[in-house]
Amino acid sequence: MVHPVGEANEESPFGTLTADEFYARHSVSHGSEFITNSRGLKLFTQWWTPLPPTTPIGTLALVHGFTGESSWFLQLTAVYFAEAGFATCAIDHQGHGFSDGLVAHIPDINPVVDDCITFFQDFRRRFHPSLPSFLYSESLGGAIALLITLRGGGASWSGLVLNGAMCGISAKFKPPWPLEHLLSVVAALVPTWRVVPTRGSIPEVSFKVEWKRKLAMASPRRTVARPRAATAQELLRICRELQERYEEVEVPFLVAHGGDDVVCDPACVEELYERAASKDKTLKIYPGMWHQMVGEPQESVDLVFGDMLHWLRTRAQRAAAHGGA
């Protein structure tokens, strides 16, 4: 299958089509709604399902990364998997996309994990319980997805795809010394202050193809400002927590990571692969590719996502044969 990012242009993920025309072209239906979480925030959720005669072979929950959203590049990936037979859903984290909250501010990851679990469980209940369920994640979404599976020991999920997962922030990108060591003080005093510098903007070091980088910047809901102090501190803390808990990871997983990723360190997902207790685990490091592999040339995109789809289909068939997740 060809990933539909090739139909986009630098202004719209749907290229010259309307959203409805795009969905029809790929034989998927689309729905969306706002939900209200326990903190009173309205969160945007959406889903894509294959149209008949295709019958869903599994459910797939997508988890976006920091400054990301479910309605831009991630939506193209959602359509790709839905067209392949997966009933797919996604949620905009607080402060991201169409959801409420201070823009791109996550001072505590745990409520975000709770939001994902609540919505994903609700979405799964719309289908027969025997249908296997999977998680797909990107960047910070990889850390969130791992935390989701750790809440239940991985037993409730048939598999997890980690695309450029944030298990460790690269030293080539994180705040320079000594600011990293002063973050706790700054975060306590002025948690929302956009004081944290990084070594380059995320799009510039994530998307190799120039027009895709322009498309990333064209999203009206994407922030390009510096990370806030408390958010930066939390991102570093999440990495430390995960690295201490690698042995607890039991869910089947596929790691797909760019070898030249300067945002999320490939060495950290390699360590996850080595230490995880999962009996079914696969590691794929793609030489020369960057953080956002959807931002590579089309041939590379189709290679990476073809590997992911093959992995998911194989596990869906295996899980279905054993009565689901």
Secondary structure as GFF3:
##gff-version 3
##sequence-region A 1 325
A	DSSP	three_ten_helix	4	7	.	.	.	ID=ss1
A	DSSP	alpha_helix	19	25	.	.	.	ID=ss2
A	DSSP	beta_strand	28	36	.	.	.	ID=ss3
A	DSSP	beta_strand	42	50	.	.	.	ID=ss4
A	DSSP	beta_strand	58	63	.	.	.	ID=ss5
A	DSSP	alpha_helix	73	83	.	.	.	ID=ss6
A	DSSP	beta_strand	86	91	.	.	.	ID=ss7
A	DSSP	alpha_helix	109	124	.	.	.	ID=ss8
A	DSSP	beta_strand	133	138	.	.	.	ID=ss9
A	DSSP	alpha_helix	140	151	.	.	.	ID=ss10
A	DSSP	beta_strand	159	163	.	.	.	ID=ss11
A	DSSP	alpha_helix	179	189	.	.	.	ID=ss12
A	DSSP	alpha_helix	202	206	.	.	.	ID=ss13
A	DSSP	alpha_helix	210	218	.	.	.	ID=ss14
A	DSSP	alpha_helix	229	244	.	.	.	ID=ss15
A	DSSP	three_ten_helix	246	248	.	.	.	ID=ss16
A	DSSP	beta_strand	253	258	.	.	.	ID=ss17
A	DSSP	alpha_helix	266	275	.	.	.	ID=ss18
A	DSSP	beta_strand	281	286	.	.	.	ID=ss19
A	DSSP	three_ten_helix	293	295	.	.	.	ID=ss20
A	DSSP	alpha_helix	298	321	.	.	.	ID=ss21
###
